[in-house]
Amino acid sequence: YKEVIEVCQLQPDIDTLPQGDQTVIGERGIILCGGQRQRISIARALYQHTNVVFLDDPFYALDIHLSDHLMHEGILKFLRQEKRTVVLVTHNCS
């Protein structure tokens, strides 16, 4: 859990939430910006223990530096370490 939070750089966002990672998000809860929602989606994909991970344009709401970090630390390093197959579709490939 902590490794995924670190890879997706979510800790600063979690620290600002009223109940931390137990805060209700979405309808009747806290509203997140597009980049935060996208990083949470990527974190969910990394955290799940599946053999194959499908990522459909995971970088669309992220800046180039964060996209690069997630590509290298999350996809190329984290998922490769776990020997998971990744199917990645994106318009932004750096």
N, CA, C and O atoms as a CHARMM CRD file, in Angstrom:
* protein
*
  376
    1    1 TYR  N      0.82300  -1.19500   0.00000 PROA 1      0.00000
    2    1 TYR  CA     0.00000   0.00000   0.00000 PROA 1      0.00000
    3    1 TYR  C      0.86800   1.26000   0.00000 PROA 1      0.00000
    4    1 TYR  O      0.69400   2.13600  -0.84800 PROA 1      0.00000
    5    2 LYS  N      1.78600   1.34900   0.93600 PROA 2      0.00000
    6    2 LYS  CA     2.64400   2.53400   1.05000 PROA 2      0.00000
    7    2 LYS  C      3.49500   2.72800  -0.19700 PROA 2      0.00000
    8    2 LYS  O      3.70200   3.85800  -0.63900 PROA 2      0.00000
    9    3 GLU  N      3.98700   1.63500  -0.76700 PROA 3      0.00000
   10    3 GLU  CA     4.80900   1.74100  -1.97400 PROA 3      0.00000
   11    3 GLU  C      3.99200   2.30300  -3.14200 PROA 3      0.00000
   12    3 GLU  O      4.49200   3.12800  -3.90600 PROA 3      0.00000
   13    4 VAL  N      2.76500   1.86800  -3.28000 PROA 4      0.00000
   14    4 VAL  CA     1.89700   2.37200  -4.35300 PROA 4      0.00000
   15    4 VAL  C      1.59800   3.85300  -4.13000 PROA 4      0.00000
   16    4 VAL  O      1.62300   4.63100  -5.08300 PROA 4      0.00000
   17    5 ILE  N      1.31700   4.25600  -2.89600 PROA 5      0.00000
   18    5 ILE  CA     1.07200   5.66500  -2.56700 PROA 5      0.00000
   19    5 ILE  C      2.29300   6.49900  -2.94600 PROA 5      0.00000
   20    5 ILE  O      2.16200   7.58400  -3.51200 PROA 5      0.00000
   21    6 GLU  N      3.47500   5.98400  -2.63100 PROA 6      0.00000
   22    6 GLU  CA     4.72000   6.70100  -2.94500 PROA 6      0.00000
   23    6 GLU  C      4.94100   6.79200  -4.45400 PROA 6      0.00000
   24    6 GLU  O      5.24000   7.86700  -4.97500 PROA 6      0.00000
   25    7 VAL  N      4.79400   5.67800  -5.14700 PROA 7      0.00000
   26    7 VAL  CA     4.99900   5.65200  -6.60000 PROA 7      0.00000
   27    7 VAL  C      4.05000   6.62900  -7.29700 PROA 7      0.00000
   28    7 VAL  O      4.44800   7.31100  -8.24200 PROA 7      0.00000
   29    8 CYS  N      2.81400   6.69800  -6.84100 PROA 8      0.00000
   30    8 CYS  CA     1.80500   7.57000  -7.46900 PROA 8      0.00000
   31    8 CYS  C      1.80300   8.98500  -6.89500 PROA 8      0.00000
   32    8 CYS  O      0.97400   9.81300  -7.27100 PROA 8      0.00000
   33    9 GLN  N      2.72600   9.25200  -5.99300 PROA 9      0.00000
   34    9 GLN  CA     2.87800  10.57100  -5.36700 PROA 9      0.00000
   35    9 GLN  C      1.55500  11.09400  -4.80600 PROA 9      0.00000
   36    9 GLN  O      1.17600  12.24100  -5.04300 PROA 9      0.00000
   37   10 LEU  N      0.87100  10.24400  -4.06700 PROA 10     0.00000
   38   10 LEU  CA    -0.42400  10.60200  -3.49200 PROA 10     0.00000
   39   10 LEU  C     -0.35200  11.08900  -2.04600 PROA 10     0.00000
   40   10 LEU  O     -1.32600  11.65300  -1.54800 PROA 10     0.00000
   41   11 GLN  N      0.77200  10.88800  -1.35900 PROA 11     0.00000
   42   11 GLN  CA     0.83400  11.24000   0.06300 PROA 11     0.00000
   43   11 GLN  C      0.53100  12.71000   0.33900 PROA 11     0.00000
   44   11 GLN  O     -0.21000  12.99300   1.28000 PROA 11     0.00000
   45   12 PRO  N      1.06800  13.67000  -0.43700 PROA 12     0.00000
   46   12 PRO  CA     0.71100  15.07300  -0.16700 PROA 12     0.00000
   47   12 PRO  C     -0.79800  15.33000  -0.28900 PROA 12     0.00000
   48   12 PRO  O     -1.35400  16.13000   0.46300 PROA 12     0.00000
   49   13 ASP  N     -1.44500  14.66200  -1.22000 PROA 13     0.00000
   50   13 ASP  CA    -2.89700  14.80900  -1.37700 PROA 13     0.00000
   51   13 ASP  C     -3.63200  14.17700  -0.19600 PROA 13     0.00000
   52   13 ASP  O     -4.57800  14.76200   0.33200 PROA 13     0.00000
   53   14 ILE  N     -3.20600  13.00300   0.21300 PROA 14     0.00000
   54   14 ILE  CA    -3.82800  12.31300   1.34800 PROA 14     0.00000
   55   14 ILE  C     -3.68400  13.15000   2.61300 PROA 14     0.00000
   56   14 ILE  O     -4.60700  13.22400   3.42300 PROA 14     0.00000
   57   15 ASP  N     -2.51900  13.78200   2.78000 PROA 15     0.00000
   58   15 ASP  CA    -2.27300  14.59600   3.97400 PROA 15     0.00000
   59   15 ASP  C     -3.21200  15.79200   4.07900 PROA 15     0.00000
   60   15 ASP  O     -3.45000  16.28700   5.18100 PROA 15     0.00000
   61   16 THR  N     -3.74900  16.26600   2.96300 PROA 16     0.00000
   62   16 THR  CA    -4.65100  17.42300   2.99300 PROA 16     0.00000
   63   16 THR  C     -6.11400  17.02800   3.21100 PROA 16     0.00000
   64   16 THR  O     -6.95100  17.89300   3.46700 PROA 16     0.00000
   65   17 LEU  N     -6.42700  15.75200   3.11500 PROA 17     0.00000
   66   17 LEU  CA    -7.81100  15.29000   3.28100 PROA 17     0.00000
   67   17 LEU  C     -8.18300  15.24100   4.76700 PROA 17     0.00000
   68   17 LEU  O     -7.34000  14.89900   5.59500 PROA 17     0.00000
   69   18 PRO  N     -9.42500  15.57600   5.11600 PROA 18     0.00000
   70   18 PRO  CA    -9.83800  15.63300   6.52700 PROA 18     0.00000
   71   18 PRO  C     -9.60000  14.33200   7.30700 PROA 18     0.00000
   72   18 PRO  O     -9.15000  14.38200   8.45100 PROA 18     0.00000
   73   19 GLN  N     -9.89000  13.18400   6.71300 PROA 19     0.00000
   74   19 GLN  CA    -9.66900  11.89400   7.38500 PROA 19     0.00000
   75   19 GLN  C     -8.58200  11.07900   6.69100 PROA 19     0.00000
   76   19 GLN  O     -8.59000   9.85000   6.75600 PROA 19     0.00000
   77   20 GLY  N     -7.65400  11.75400   6.03000 PROA 20     0.00000
   78   20 GLY  CA    -6.57200  11.05000   5.35100 PROA 20     0.00000
   79   20 GLY  C     -7.10900  10.08600   4.31500 PROA 20     0.00000
   80   20 GLY  O     -8.01900  10.42700   3.56000 PROA 20     0.00000
   81   21 ASP  N     -6.55500   8.88600   4.27300 PROA 21     0.00000
   82   21 ASP  CA    -6.97600   7.90900   3.26200 PROA 21     0.00000
   83   21 ASP  C     -8.33200   7.26500   3.57000 PROA 21     0.00000
   84   21 ASP  O     -8.79600   6.41300   2.81200 PROA 21     0.00000
   85   22 GLN  N     -8.96400   7.66100   4.66500 PROA 22     0.00000
   86   22 GLN  CA   -10.30700   7.17600   4.99700 PROA 22     0.00000
   87   22 GLN  C    -11.39800   8.17800   4.60800 PROA 22     0.00000
   88   22 GLN  O    -12.57700   7.94500   4.87500 PROA 22     0.00000
   89   23 THR  N    -11.01100   9.28800   3.97900 PROA 23     0.00000
   90   23 THR  CA   -11.95700  10.32400   3.56400 PROA 23     0.00000
   91   23 THR  C    -12.83200   9.81700   2.42500 PROA 23     0.00000
   92   23 THR  O    -12.33900   9.18100   1.49300 PROA 23     0.00000
   93   24 VAL  N    -14.12900  10.09700   2.50200 PROA 24     0.00000
   94   24 VAL  CA   -15.06300   9.72100   1.44000 PROA 24     0.00000
   95   24 VAL  C    -14.84200  10.65300   0.25200 PROA 24     0.00000
   96   24 VAL  O    -14.82600  11.87500   0.40000 PROA 24     0.00000
   97   25 ILE  N    -14.67100  10.05900  -0.92400 PROA 25     0.00000
   98   25 ILE  CA   -14.40200  10.79800  -2.15800 PROA 25     0.00000
   99   25 ILE  C    -15.58200  10.60400  -3.10800 PROA 25     0.00000
  100   25 ILE  O    -16.17200   9.52500  -3.15500 PROA 25     0.00000
  101   26 GLY  N    -15.92100  11.63900  -3.85700 PROA 26     0.00000
  102   26 GLY  CA   -16.96600  11.51000  -4.87800 PROA 26     0.00000
  103   26 GLY  C    -18.29200  12.05900  -4.39800 PROA 26     0.00000
  104   26 GLY  O    -18.33500  13.01900  -3.62900 PROA 26     0.00000
  105   27 GLU  N    -19.38100  11.44500  -4.85500 PROA 27     0.00000
  106   27 GLU  CA   -20.71500  11.91100  -4.47800 PROA 27     0.00000
  107   27 GLU  C    -20.83900  11.99100  -2.96100 PROA 27     0.00000
  108   27 GLU  O    -20.54200  11.03600  -2.24300 PROA 27     0.00000
  109   28 ARG  N    -21.28500  13.15600  -2.49500 PROA 28     0.00000
  110   28 ARG  CA   -21.46300  13.42900  -1.06100 PROA 28     0.00000
  111   28 ARG  C    -20.14500  13.39800  -0.30000 PROA 28     0.00000
  112   28 ARG  O    -20.14100  13.28000   0.92600 PROA 28     0.00000
  113   29 GLY  N    -19.04600  13.50200  -0.99900 PROA 29     0.00000
  114   29 GLY  CA   -17.73400  13.51900  -0.36200 PROA 29     0.00000
  115   29 GLY  C    -16.86600  14.60000  -0.98000 PROA 29     0.00000
  116   29 GLY  O    -17.36600  15.50700  -1.64500 PROA 29     0.00000
  117   30 ILE  N    -15.59600  14.50200  -0.76200 PROA 30     0.00000
  118   30 ILE  CA   -14.62300  15.45200  -1.29000 PROA 30     0.00000
  119   30 ILE  C    -14.52800  15.29000  -2.81000 PROA 30     0.00000
  120   30 ILE  O    -14.56400  14.17300  -3.32500 PROA 30     0.00000
  121   31 ILE  N    -14.40600  16.41400  -3.51900 PROA 31     0.00000
  122   31 ILE  CA   -14.23900  16.39300  -4.97900 PROA 31     0.00000
  123   31 ILE  C    -12.74900  16.53500  -5.28400 PROA 31     0.00000
  124   31 ILE  O    -12.07500  17.39400  -4.71400 PROA 31     0.00000
  125   32 LEU  N    -12.24700  15.71100  -6.16200 PROA 32     0.00000
  126   32 LEU  CA   -10.83800  15.74900  -6.55300 PROA 32     0.00000
  127   32 LEU  C    -10.69000  16.33100  -7.94900 PROA 32     0.00000
  128   32 LEU  O    -11.61800  16.27900  -8.75600 PROA 32     0.00000
  129   33 CYS  N     -9.51500  16.88500  -8.22600 PROA 33     0.00000
  130   33 CYS  CA    -9.24000  17.39300  -9.57400 PROA 33     0.00000
  131   33 CYS  C     -8.91100  16.20900 -10.49400 PROA 33     0.00000
  132   33 CYS  O     -8.71700  15.08600 -10.02800 PROA 33     0.00000
  133   34 GLY  N     -8.85300  16.47200 -11.78800 PROA 34     0.00000
  134   34 GLY  CA    -8.61000  15.41700 -12.77300 PROA 34     0.00000
  135   34 GLY  C     -7.30700  14.66900 -12.55800 PROA 34     0.00000
  136   34 GLY  O     -7.26700  13.44500 -12.67800 PROA 34     0.00000
  137   35 GLY  N     -6.23900  15.39600 -12.24000 PROA 35     0.00000
  138   35 GLY  CA    -4.94600  14.75400 -12.01000 PROA 35     0.00000
  139   35 GLY  C     -4.95500  13.84000 -10.79900 PROA 35     0.00000
  140   35 GLY  O     -4.36300  12.76100 -10.82200 PROA 35     0.00000
  141   36 GLN  N     -5.62900  14.27400  -9.74000 PROA 36     0.00000
  142   36 GLN  CA    -5.73800  13.43700  -8.54200 PROA 36     0.00000
  143   36 GLN  C     -6.53700  12.17200  -8.84100 PROA 36     0.00000
  144   36 GLN  O     -6.14800  11.07400  -8.44100 PROA 36     0.00000
  145   37 ARG  N     -7.65600  12.33300  -9.54700 PROA 37     0.00000
  146   37 ARG  CA    -8.46800  11.15600  -9.90900 PROA 37     0.00000
  147   37 ARG  C     -7.66100  10.19200 -10.77000 PROA 37     0.00000
  148   37 ARG  O     -7.75500   8.97600 -10.60000 PROA 37     0.00000
  149   38 GLN  N     -6.87500  10.72800 -11.68700 PROA 38     0.00000
  150   38 GLN  CA    -6.09300   9.87900 -12.58100 PROA 38     0.00000
  151   38 GLN  C     -5.02200   9.11100 -11.80900 PROA 38     0.00000
  152   38 GLN  O     -4.81000   7.92400 -12.05700 PROA 38     0.00000
  153   39 ARG  N     -4.34400   9.78400 -10.87300 PROA 39     0.00000
  154   39 ARG  CA    -3.32200   9.09800 -10.06800 PROA 39     0.00000
  155   39 ARG  C     -3.93700   8.03700  -9.17300 PROA 39     0.00000
  156   39 ARG  O     -3.32000   6.99800  -8.93800 PROA 39     0.00000
  157   40 ILE  N     -5.14400   8.27900  -8.66800 PROA 40     0.00000
  158   40 ILE  CA    -5.83200   7.26200  -7.86600 PROA 40     0.00000
  159   40 ILE  C     -6.19200   6.06600  -8.73800 PROA 40     0.00000
  160   40 ILE  O     -6.08400   4.92400  -8.29100 PROA 40     0.00000
  161   41 SER  N     -6.61200   6.30600  -9.95900 PROA 41     0.00000
  162   41 SER  CA    -6.91600   5.19800 -10.88400 PROA 41     0.00000
  163   41 SER  C     -5.67400   4.36500 -11.16400 PROA 41     0.00000
  164   41 SER  O     -5.73700   3.13600 -11.19600 PROA 41     0.00000
  165   42 ILE  N     -4.54800   5.03600 -11.36500 PROA 42     0.00000
  166   42 ILE  CA    -3.29100   4.31500 -11.60100 PROA 42     0.00000
  167   42 ILE  C     -2.90700   3.53800 -10.34500 PROA 42     0.00000
  168   42 ILE  O     -2.47000   2.39100 -10.43700 PROA 42     0.00000
  169   43 ALA  N     -3.06600   4.15000  -9.17800 PROA 43     0.00000
  170   43 ALA  CA    -2.74900   3.46700  -7.91900 PROA 43     0.00000
  171   43 ALA  C     -3.59900   2.21200  -7.75000 PROA 43     0.00000
  172   43 ALA  O     -3.09600   1.17700  -7.31200 PROA 43     0.00000
  173   44 ARG  N     -4.86600   2.29500  -8.09100 PROA 44     0.00000
  174   44 ARG  CA    -5.73900   1.11200  -8.01100 PROA 44     0.00000
  175   44 ARG  C     -5.22400  -0.00600  -8.91200 PROA 44     0.00000
  176   44 ARG  O     -5.20500  -1.17200  -8.51900 PROA 44     0.00000
  177   45 ALA  N     -4.81000   0.35700 -10.11400 PROA 45     0.00000
  178   45 ALA  CA    -4.29600  -0.65000 -11.05300 PROA 45     0.00000
  179   45 ALA  C     -3.01300  -1.27800 -10.52400 PROA 45     0.00000
  180   45 ALA  O     -2.81300  -2.48500 -10.65500 PROA 45     0.00000
  181   46 LEU  N     -2.14100  -0.46400  -9.92500 PROA 46     0.00000
  182   46 LEU  CA    -0.88700  -0.99400  -9.38400 PROA 46     0.00000
  183   46 LEU  C     -1.14300  -1.87700  -8.16700 PROA 46     0.00000
  184   46 LEU  O     -0.48400  -2.90200  -7.99200 PROA 46     0.00000
  185   47 TYR  N     -2.09200  -1.48300  -7.33200 PROA 47     0.00000
  186   47 TYR  CA    -2.35300  -2.16800  -6.06900 PROA 47     0.00000
  187   47 TYR  C     -3.02500  -3.52600  -6.24700 PROA 47     0.00000
  188   47 TYR  O     -2.80400  -4.43800  -5.45100 PROA 47     0.00000
  189   48 GLN  N     -3.83000  -3.66100  -7.27200 PROA 48     0.00000
  190   48 GLN  CA    -4.52100  -4.93100  -7.49700 PROA 48     0.00000
  191   48 GLN  C     -3.52200  -5.99800  -7.93300 PROA 48     0.00000
  192   48 GLN  O     -2.59900  -5.72600  -8.70000 PROA 48     0.00000
  193   49 HSD  N     -3.71500  -7.18500  -7.44400 PROA 49     0.00000
  194   49 HSD  CA    -2.79800  -8.28600  -7.75500 PROA 49     0.00000
  195   49 HSD  C     -3.34000  -9.10700  -8.92200 PROA 49     0.00000
  196   49 HSD  O     -3.82400 -10.22600  -8.74800 PROA 49     0.00000
  197   50 THR  N     -3.24600  -8.52400 -10.10900 PROA 50     0.00000
  198   50 THR  CA    -3.68000  -9.20900 -11.32300 PROA 50     0.00000
  199   50 THR  C     -2.46600  -9.49100 -12.19200 PROA 50     0.00000
  200   50 THR  O     -1.45400  -8.79500 -12.09700 PROA 50     0.00000
  201   51 ASN  N     -2.56200 -10.50000 -13.03100 PROA 51     0.00000
  202   51 ASN  CA    -1.45200 -10.83500 -13.92200 PROA 51     0.00000
  203   51 ASN  C     -1.31800  -9.85500 -15.07200 PROA 51     0.00000
  204   51 ASN  O     -0.21600  -9.61800 -15.56800 PROA 51     0.00000
  205   52 VAL  N     -2.44600  -9.28000 -15.50200 PROA 52     0.00000
  206   52 VAL  CA    -2.45800  -8.35000 -16.62800 PROA 52     0.00000
  207   52 VAL  C     -3.08200  -7.03600 -16.16600 PROA 52     0.00000
  208   52 VAL  O     -4.12000  -7.02700 -15.50300 PROA 52     0.00000
  209   53 VAL  N     -2.43400  -5.92500 -16.52500 PROA 53     0.00000
  210   53 VAL  CA    -2.93200  -4.59100 -16.18200 PROA 53     0.00000
  211   53 VAL  C     -3.20700  -3.84800 -17.48200 PROA 53     0.00000
  212   53 VAL  O     -2.32300  -3.72100 -18.32900 PROA 53     0.00000
  213   54 PHE  N     -4.43300  -3.35800 -17.64000 PROA 54     0.00000
  214   54 PHE  CA    -4.81500  -2.56400 -18.80600 PROA 54     0.00000
  215   54 PHE  C     -4.87800  -1.10100 -18.38400 PROA 54     0.00000
  216   54 PHE  O     -5.59000  -0.75400 -17.44200 PROA 54     0.00000
  217   55 LEU  N     -4.13200  -0.24200 -19.08200 PROA 55     0.00000
  218   55 LEU  CA    -4.13000   1.19400 -18.79600 PROA 55     0.00000
  219   55 LEU  C     -4.51200   1.93800 -20.06500 PROA 55     0.00000
  220   55 LEU  O     -3.78900   1.90300 -21.06000 PROA 55     0.00000
  221   56 ASP  N     -5.65500   2.61000 -20.01900 PROA 56     0.00000
  222   56 ASP  CA    -6.15800   3.34800 -21.17500 PROA 56     0.00000
  223   56 ASP  C     -5.88200   4.83400 -20.97300 PROA 56     0.00000
  224   56 ASP  O     -6.58400   5.50600 -20.21600 PROA 56     0.00000
  225   57 ASP  N     -4.86300   5.34100 -21.65000 PROA 57     0.00000
  226   57 ASP  CA    -4.44400   6.74500 -21.59200 PROA 57     0.00000
  227   57 ASP  C     -4.30500   7.23500 -20.14800 PROA 57     0.00000
  228   57 ASP  O     -4.97000   8.19500 -19.75800 PROA 57     0.00000
  229   58 PRO  N     -3.44800   6.58500 -19.35100 PROA 58     0.00000
  230   58 PRO  CA    -3.35000   6.91900 -17.92900 PROA 58     0.00000
  231   58 PRO  C     -2.72700   8.28100 -17.64000 PROA 58     0.00000
  232   58 PRO  O     -2.80800   8.76300 -16.51000 PROA 58     0.00000
  233   59 PHE  N     -2.10800   8.90800 -18.63500 PROA 59     0.00000
  234   59 PHE  CA    -1.39900  10.16400 -18.38900 PROA 59     0.00000
  235   59 PHE  C     -2.15400  11.39500 -18.86300 PROA 59     0.00000
  236   59 PHE  O     -1.61300  12.49800 -18.79300 PROA 59     0.00000
  237   60 TYR  N     -3.39300  11.24600 -19.34500 PROA 60     0.00000
  238   60 TYR  CA    -4.08600  12.35100 -20.01500 PROA 60     0.00000
  239   60 TYR  C     -4.25300  13.59300 -19.13700 PROA 60     0.00000
  240   60 TYR  O     -4.22600  14.70100 -19.67300 PROA 60     0.00000
  241   61 ALA  N     -4.42100  13.47100 -17.84000 PROA 61     0.00000
  242   61 ALA  CA    -4.66100  14.63200 -16.97500 PROA 61     0.00000
  243   61 ALA  C     -3.42500  15.02600 -16.16900 PROA 61     0.00000
  244   61 ALA  O     -3.52300  15.80000 -15.21800 PROA 61     0.00000
  245   62 LEU  N     -2.26400  14.49400 -16.54900 PROA 62     0.00000
  246   62 LEU  CA    -1.05000  14.71400 -15.76600 PROA 62     0.00000
  247   62 LEU  C     -0.02300  15.52300 -16.54300 PROA 62     0.00000
  248   62 LEU  O      0.02500  15.47400 -17.77200 PROA 62     0.00000
  249   63 ASP  N      0.80200  16.27200 -15.80500 PROA 63     0.00000
  250   63 ASP  CA     1.86300  17.01500 -16.48100 PROA 63     0.00000
  251   63 ASP  C      2.97800  16.05400 -16.89200 PROA 63     0.00000
  252   63 ASP  O      3.00700  14.90100 -16.46200 PROA 63     0.00000
  253   64 ILE  N      3.88100  16.53700 -17.71800 PROA 64     0.00000
  254   64 ILE  CA     4.91800  15.68000 -18.30600 PROA 64     0.00000
  255   64 ILE  C      5.84000  15.07500 -17.24700 PROA 64     0.00000
  256   64 ILE  O      6.27000  13.93000 -17.38700 PROA 64     0.00000
  257   65 HSD  N      6.14900  15.83400 -16.18200 PROA 65     0.00000
  258   65 HSD  CA     7.05300  15.32300 -15.14500 PROA 65     0.00000
  259   65 HSD  C      6.40700  14.18800 -14.35500 PROA 65     0.00000
  260   65 HSD  O      7.04600  13.17300 -14.07700 PROA 65     0.00000
  261   66 LEU  N      5.16200  14.36300 -14.00200 PROA 66     0.00000
  262   66 LEU  CA     4.45300  13.31700 -13.26700 PROA 66     0.00000
  263   66 LEU  C      4.20100  12.10300 -14.15600 PROA 66     0.00000
  264   66 LEU  O      4.31200  10.96400 -13.70000 PROA 66     0.00000
  265   67 SER  N      3.86500  12.34000 -15.41200 PROA 67     0.00000
  266   67 SER  CA     3.67400  11.23600 -16.36300 PROA 67     0.00000
  267   67 SER  C      4.94700  10.41900 -16.49600 PROA 67     0.00000
  268   67 SER  O      4.90700   9.18800 -16.48400 PROA 67     0.00000
  269   68 ASP  N      6.07500  11.10200 -16.62200 PROA 68     0.00000
  270   68 ASP  CA     7.36900  10.43400 -16.75700 PROA 68     0.00000
  271   68 ASP  C      7.68300   9.62400 -15.50100 PROA 68     0.00000
  272   68 ASP  O      8.14500   8.48600 -15.59100 PROA 68     0.00000
  273   69 HSD  N      7.43300  10.21100 -14.32800 PROA 69     0.00000
  274   69 HSD  CA     7.67500   9.51700 -13.06300 PROA 69     0.00000
  275   69 HSD  C      6.82000   8.25200 -12.96500 PROA 69     0.00000
  276   69 HSD  O      7.32300   7.18400 -12.61800 PROA 69     0.00000
  277   70 LEU  N      5.53900   8.37700 -13.26900 PROA 70     0.00000
  278   70 LEU  CA     4.64600   7.21900 -13.18400 PROA 70     0.00000
  279   70 LEU  C      5.00500   6.14400 -14.20200 PROA 70     0.00000
  280   70 LEU  O      4.88700   4.95200 -13.91800 PROA 70     0.00000
  281   71 MET  N      5.43900   6.55800 -15.37600 PROA 71     0.00000
  282   71 MET  CA     5.84200   5.58700 -16.39800 PROA 71     0.00000
  283   71 MET  C      7.04700   4.78400 -15.91700 PROA 71     0.00000
  284   71 MET  O      7.06600   3.55700 -16.01200 PROA 71     0.00000
  285   72 HSD  N      8.06000   5.49500 -15.39700 PROA 72     0.00000
  286   72 HSD  CA     9.28600   4.81000 -14.99000 PROA 72     0.00000
  287   72 HSD  C      9.14900   4.07300 -13.65900 PROA 72     0.00000
  288   72 HSD  O      9.52500   2.90600 -13.55700 PROA 72     0.00000
  289   73 GLU  N      8.61500   4.74500 -12.64000 PROA 73     0.00000
  290   73 GLU  CA     8.52500   4.13700 -11.30900 PROA 73     0.00000
  291   73 GLU  C      7.33900   3.18400 -11.16500 PROA 73     0.00000
  292   73 GLU  O      7.44700   2.14900 -10.50700 PROA 73     0.00000
  293   74 GLY  N      6.22200   3.52900 -11.77100 PROA 74     0.00000
  294   74 GLY  CA     5.02500   2.70800 -11.61600 PROA 74     0.00000
  295   74 GLY  C      4.94200   1.56600 -12.60000 PROA 74     0.00000
  296   74 GLY  O      4.74500   0.41400 -12.21200 PROA 74     0.00000
  297   75 ILE  N      5.09000   1.88100 -13.86900 PROA 75     0.00000
  298   75 ILE  CA     4.87700   0.86900 -14.90500 PROA 75     0.00000
  299   75 ILE  C      6.14700   0.07800 -15.19000 PROA 75     0.00000
  300   75 ILE  O      6.15100  -1.14900 -15.09600 PROA 75     0.00000
  301   76 LEU  N      7.22000   0.77400 -15.53800 PROA 76     0.00000
  302   76 LEU  CA     8.43800   0.06100 -15.92400 PROA 76     0.00000
  303   76 LEU  C      9.13500  -0.60800 -14.74500 PROA 76     0.00000
  304   76 LEU  O      9.72900  -1.67400 -14.91200 PROA 76     0.00000
  305   77 LYS  N      9.07600  -0.00900 -13.56000 PROA 77     0.00000
  306   77 LYS  CA     9.77200  -0.58100 -12.41000 PROA 77     0.00000
  307   77 LYS  C      8.84400  -1.44700 -11.55100 PROA 77     0.00000
  308   77 LYS  O      9.08200  -2.64500 -11.39700 PROA 77     0.00000
  309   78 PHE  N      7.79500  -0.84900 -10.99700 PROA 78     0.00000
  310   78 PHE  CA     6.91500  -1.54400 -10.05300 PROA 78     0.00000
  311   78 PHE  C      6.24700  -2.76200 -10.68000 PROA 78     0.00000
  312   78 PHE  O      6.32100  -3.86100 -10.13000 PROA 78     0.00000
  313   79 LEU  N      5.60000  -2.57700 -11.81700 PROA 79     0.00000
  314   79 LEU  CA     4.88300  -3.69500 -12.44000 PROA 79     0.00000
  315   79 LEU  C      5.83700  -4.72600 -13.03000 PROA 79     0.00000
  316   79 LEU  O      5.54600  -5.92200 -13.01600 PROA 79     0.00000
  317   80 ARG  N      6.96000  -4.27600 -13.54200 PROA 80     0.00000
  318   80 ARG  CA     7.94500  -5.21800 -14.08700 PROA 80     0.00000
  319   80 ARG  C      8.53600  -6.07200 -12.97200 PROA 80     0.00000
  320   80 ARG  O      8.76400  -7.26800 -13.15300 PROA 80     0.00000
  321   81 GLN  N      8.78400  -5.45200 -11.81300 PROA 81     0.00000
  322   81 GLN  CA     9.29600  -6.18800 -10.65300 PROA 81     0.00000
  323   81 GLN  C      8.36800  -7.33700 -10.29500 PROA 81     0.00000
  324   81 GLN  O      8.81700  -8.42200  -9.92500 PROA 81     0.00000
  325   82 GLU  N      7.08900  -7.08900 -10.40900 PROA 82     0.00000
  326   82 GLU  CA     6.09000  -8.10100 -10.07000 PROA 82     0.00000
  327   82 GLU  C      5.78500  -9.03500 -11.23500 PROA 82     0.00000
  328   82 GLU  O      4.91100  -9.89600 -11.14000 PROA 82     0.00000
  329   83 LYS  N      6.51900  -8.85600 -12.34500 PROA 83     0.00000
  330   83 LYS  CA     6.37100  -9.70400 -13.53800 PROA 83     0.00000
  331   83 LYS  C      4.92600  -9.71700 -14.04900 PROA 83     0.00000
  332   83 LYS  O      4.38000 -10.76700 -14.38800 PROA 83     0.00000
  333   84 ARG  N      4.31800  -8.51900 -14.09700 PROA 84     0.00000
  334   84 ARG  CA     2.94900  -8.39100 -14.58100 PROA 84     0.00000
  335   84 ARG  C      2.96100  -7.87700 -16.01600 PROA 84     0.00000
  336   84 ARG  O      3.80500  -7.06200 -16.38600 PROA 84     0.00000
  337   85 THR  N      2.03300  -8.35100 -16.80400 PROA 85     0.00000
  338   85 THR  CA     1.88600  -7.90600 -18.18600 PROA 85     0.00000
  339   85 THR  C      1.10500  -6.60200 -18.19200 PROA 85     0.00000
  340   85 THR  O      0.09200  -6.47300 -17.50500 PROA 85     0.00000
  341   86 VAL  N      1.58300  -5.62100 -18.98100 PROA 86     0.00000
  342   86 VAL  CA     0.92400  -4.31800 -19.06400 PROA 86     0.00000
  343   86 VAL  C      0.50700  -4.05100 -20.50100 PROA 86     0.00000
  344   86 VAL  O      1.31600  -4.14500 -21.42300 PROA 86     0.00000
  345   87 VAL  N     -0.76400  -3.71700 -20.67900 PROA 87     0.00000
  346   87 VAL  CA    -1.27400  -3.25400 -21.96800 PROA 87     0.00000
  347   87 VAL  C     -1.55400  -1.76700 -21.77600 PROA 87     0.00000
  348   87 VAL  O     -2.44200  -1.38600 -21.01400 PROA 87     0.00000
  349   88 LEU  N     -0.78200  -0.93000 -22.47900 PROA 88     0.00000
  350   88 LEU  CA    -0.85400   0.51800 -22.30000 PROA 88     0.00000
  351   88 LEU  C     -1.21900   1.19000 -23.60900 PROA 88     0.00000
  352   88 LEU  O     -0.55700   0.99400 -24.62900 PROA 88     0.00000
  353   89 VAL  N     -2.28500   1.98800 -23.57100 PROA 89     0.00000
  354   89 VAL  CA    -2.70100   2.78100 -24.72800 PROA 89     0.00000
  355   89 VAL  C     -2.61100   4.23500 -24.30400 PROA 89     0.00000
  356   89 VAL  O     -3.19900   4.62300 -23.29400 PROA 89     0.00000
  357   90 THR  N     -1.86900   5.05700 -25.07600 PROA 90     0.00000
  358   90 THR  CA    -1.73200   6.46000 -24.71800 PROA 90     0.00000
  359   90 THR  C     -1.46900   7.31500 -25.94600 PROA 90     0.00000
  360   90 THR  O     -0.96200   6.83600 -26.96000 PROA 90     0.00000
  361   91 HSD  N     -1.82300   8.58100 -25.83700 PROA 91     0.00000
  362   91 HSD  CA    -1.50900   9.55800 -26.87100 PROA 91     0.00000
  363   91 HSD  C     -0.24200  10.31700 -26.50400 PROA 91     0.00000
  364   91 HSD  O      0.32700  11.03900 -27.32300 PROA 91     0.00000
  365   92 ASN  N      0.18800  10.14000 -25.25600 PROA 92     0.00000
  366   92 ASN  CA     1.31500  10.89600 -24.73000 PROA 92     0.00000
  367   92 ASN  C      2.42400   9.93900 -24.33800 PROA 92     0.00000
  368   92 ASN  O      2.43300   9.43100 -23.21700 PROA 92     0.00000
  369   93 CYS  N      3.34100   9.69000 -25.22500 PROA 93     0.00000
  370   93 CYS  CA     4.43700   8.76100 -24.95200 PROA 93     0.00000
  371   93 CYS  C      5.74900   9.52200 -25.07800 PROA 93     0.00000
  372   93 CYS  O      6.13700   9.94000 -26.16900 PROA 93     0.00000
  373   94 SER  N      6.42300   9.69500 -23.95100 PROA 94     0.00000
  374   94 SER  CA     7.69000  10.43200 -23.98200 PROA 94     0.00000
  375   94 SER  C      8.86800   9.51400 -23.76800 PROA 94     0.00000
  376   94 SER  O     10.01200   9.96700 -23.76400 PROA 94     0.00000
